[in-house]
């Protein structure tokens, strides 16, 4: 197994985590915070929008089963990369669309944004490419959709449409049990 990681932010991390967990080759998805200037921020602090962090996910995947480019295309295609500092009703810099490339991933991030723009004439992704230190979110945010999220009205309203988009547009990348 060729383990690789990528960090992306596409609005609420619960939503992005739920999508990525259904993708082939993905072995782990960790929700957390990145791109800000406060060490070890809390969820409450990030929600104020004052720390500069984005809600993101760190995706661990097997690059022999799915490529970085494919993961990034799924990311770009399952949220709205045209909304600046928001996803739907979630508004603030913590909900921005961003890719946080690791080591040699900068060109792949640029190419993913270019591919999305080329495939959507008349629309422009505002997805940024940024750096930053990764801070895992509190335990209760991990695997949220599988547990508490199933009883959370917000999650029930916003996650199923993203999962349907994944199933419709990226069916060949779905895990068998997804």
C-alpha positions in Angstrom: 0.0 0.0 0.0 1.3 3.4 -1.0 0.0 5.8 1.7 -0.3 9.4 0.8 -2.1 12.3 2.5 -3.8 15.5 1.3 -5.5 18.3 3.2 -8.5 20.1 1.8 -11.1 22.5 3.1 -14.5 22.7 1.5 -16.8 24.3 4.1 -18.0 22.3 7.1 -15.5 19.5 7.8 -18.3 17.1 8.7 -19.5 17.3 5.1 -16.1 16.9 3.5 -15.3 14.0 5.9 -18.6 12.2 5.0 -17.8 12.4 1.3 -14.2 11.4 1.5 -14.9 8.4 3.7 -16.9 6.8 0.9 -14.0 7.1 -1.7 -12.0 4.0 -2.7 -8.5 3.8 -1.4 -9.3 6.2 1.5 -8.3 4.7 4.8 -8.6 7.6 7.1 -10.2 11.1 7.2 -9.4 13.3 10.1 -11.2 16.6 10.7 -9.2 19.6 11.9 -8.1 23.1 11.5 -5.4 24.6 9.2 -4.3 27.9 7.7 -4.6 30.1 10.8 -2.2 31.8 13.2 -3.3 30.4 16.6 -1.6 27.2 17.9 -4.0 24.4 18.9 -7.3 26.3 18.2 -10.6 25.0 19.6 -13.8 24.6 17.5 -15.3 27.5 19.4 -12.3 29.8 18.6 -12.3 28.7 14.9 -16.1 29.4 14.6 -15.5 33.0 15.5 -13.5 33.5 12.3 -10.8 35.3 14.2 -8.1 32.6 14.2 -7.7 32.5 10.4 -8.1 28.7 10.3 -10.3 26.7 7.9 -12.3 23.7 8.8 -10.5 21.0 6.8 -9.9 17.3 6.5 -6.7 15.3 6.2 -7.3 12.4 3.9 -5.1 9.4 4.0 -5.3 7.3 0.8 -3.7 4.5 -1.1 -2.2 6.0 -4.2 -2.2 2.6 -5.9 -6.0 2.6 -5.7 -6.7 6.3 -6.4 -4.5 9.1 -7.4 -4.0 12.5 -5.8 -5.5 14.1 -8.9 -8.7 11.9 -8.6 -9.0 12.8 -4.9 -8.7 16.5 -5.7 -11.2 16.2 -8.6 -13.7 14.6 -6.1 -13.0 17.4 -3.6 -13.6 20.1 -6.2 -16.7 18.4 -7.6 -18.5 17.8 -4.3 -18.6 21.3 -2.8 -19.2 24.7 -4.4 -15.7 26.1 -5.1 -17.2 29.3 -6.5 -18.4 30.6 -3.1 -15.9 32.9 -1.4 -15.6 32.2 2.3 -18.8 30.2 2.6 -20.6 27.0 1.7 -24.4 27.6 1.6 -25.5 29.0 5.0 -22.0 28.5 6.5 -20.4 31.9 6.2 -16.9 33.0 7.2 -13.3 32.4 6.3 -13.3 29.1 8.3 -15.6 27.8 5.5 -13.4 28.8 2.6 -12.5 26.5 -0.3 -8.8 25.7 -0.1 -6.2 23.1 -0.8 -3.2 22.8 1.6 -0.6 20.9 -0.5 2.0 18.8 1.3 5.5 18.3 -0.1 5.2 18.0 -3.9 1.5 18.6 -4.2 1.4 22.3 -5.3 1.3 21.6 -9.0 -1.5 19.0 -8.5 -3.5 21.5 -6.5 -3.1 24.2 -9.3 -4.0 21.6 -12.0 -7.1 20.5 -10.1 -8.4 24.1 -9.9 -7.6 24.6 -13.6 -9.4 21.3 -14.6 -12.5 22.4 -12.6 -12.5 25.9 -14.2 -12.1 24.3 -17.7 -15.0 21.9 -17.1 -17.3 24.7 -15.9 -17.3 27.5 -18.5 -18.6 30.8 -17.1 -17.8 29.8 -13.5 -14.5 30.4 -11.6 -13.3 28.5 -8.6 -12.2 30.8 -5.8 -10.4 27.9 -4.2 -7.1 29.0 -2.7 -3.8 27.1 -2.3 -2.4 27.8 1.1 0.0 26.5 3.7 -0.3 26.0 7.4 0.1 23.7 10.4 -2.5 21.0 10.9 -4.4 20.7 14.2 -6.7 17.8 14.7 -10.2 18.8 15.8 -11.7 17.6 19.1 -12.6 13.9 19.3 -16.3 14.6 19.1 -15.9 16.0 15.5 -14.2 12.8 14.2 -16.5 10.5 12.2 -19.3 12.9 13.1 -21.7 11.9 10.3 -21.6 8.2 11.3 -22.8 9.1 14.8 -24.2 12.4 16.1 -24.6 13.8 12.5 -27.4 11.3 11.8 -29.5 13.2 14.5 -28.3 16.7 13.6 -30.8 18.6 11.4 -28.1 20.7 9.8 -26.2 17.6 8.8 -29.3 15.9 7.6 -30.0 18.9 5.3 -26.5 19.4 3.8 -24.6 16.1 3.8 -27.0 13.8 1.8 -26.9 16.2 -1.3 -23.1 16.1 -1.2 -23.1 12.3 -1.0 -25.6 12.2 -3.9 -23.3 14.4 -5.9 -20.4 11.9 -5.1 -22.6 9.0 -6.2 -23.8 10.7 -9.4 -20.6 12.3 -10.6 -17.9 10.0 -9.2 -19.5 6.6 -9.0 -16.4 4.7 -10.2 -14.5 6.0 -7.2 -17.1 4.7 -4.6 -16.3 2.1 -2.0 -18.4 -1.1 -2.5 -20.2 -0.5 0.8 -20.9 3.2 0.2 
